[in-house]
């Protein structure tokens, strides 16, 4: 581990010695490549102008789930026209403003910000990004008059966690006297439910809200409606006005109906719980989250959790997905470490499935990959590395971390208040 800190120290020293323009360029590159933990580390050691400090603080508070603070800083930045001559940075800052409103469940302002993004910065989107943004715009337009989600914790909670036949964590969701098992999925940007269970939970269906949604990593789309659950409970936590995507039952049915999903609790609800500790069969939700400052290793990129792990002395960002049974490394990871992987891994293929369908992809199977996270070792055996672009890979992320990593430890704590993921002791490997 000493080598990692030495490399970071060298990078910090080199950054400090750069001319101001080159220094800002390097900092911006960390922003654009989602290296928020490295950005935070570098910023703590260098001198910047007041305006530049304001700018990067707005970026980091957005990434580390402080949208209210980030928005206040952005208002100052836009007022004094900081970075006015840098159109890429302006695009990025306006995208952060949009993201802050989404994280705050302020659908009306999210819609206004989304429309401005497409109007003023259309050329900065890739083709696929623009398609996704236009689809998101339809969601916030439909929800512009809808009430915002609100969460109240009445006491600490200890709720059972049950693995279903696909190996995914399910938790009970209560409404009045009824209880239903829903998948607990940090990888779901918005909570999801079947049409049948939307009726059982008496969801208010938003008029004229049909939108197209990509089916997870498989790229298959489905037409869905938006619905609001007026009140739900997860343990002693009361959730009012919870937003759901209402899928056709068939889109959440697999293996000829042998495996059916009732619903999925996604990130907007999960992050509102503030802190969650999961062990083999229980989820603990404290009444008050631990707010003590720690070294960040968790960020929120839009509504996507990102965990940072070290590989070969390099901190790398990965999407963080409790709704994935196994980890999938991306083509971006392959490109970075191609020489070593080609020498060890074997050609293979995999089938990715999700809401709406599945597709087959070319891959490599690697006997073992070893990472460091939370000062502990995470080992992946016989892991798949995609050779094709997936939704989680784009040009920044190195893969999607699933339950095969989490279950290596006695427990896992996700804290959205201090933006960290911590793990208990490593379990002895099963022989």
Order of alpha helices (4+ residues) and beta strands (2+ residues): alpha-alpha-alpha-alpha-alpha-alpha-alpha-alpha-beta-beta-beta-beta-beta-alpha-beta-beta-beta-beta-beta-beta-beta-alpha-beta-beta-beta-beta-beta-beta-alpha-alpha-beta-beta-beta-beta-alpha-beta-beta
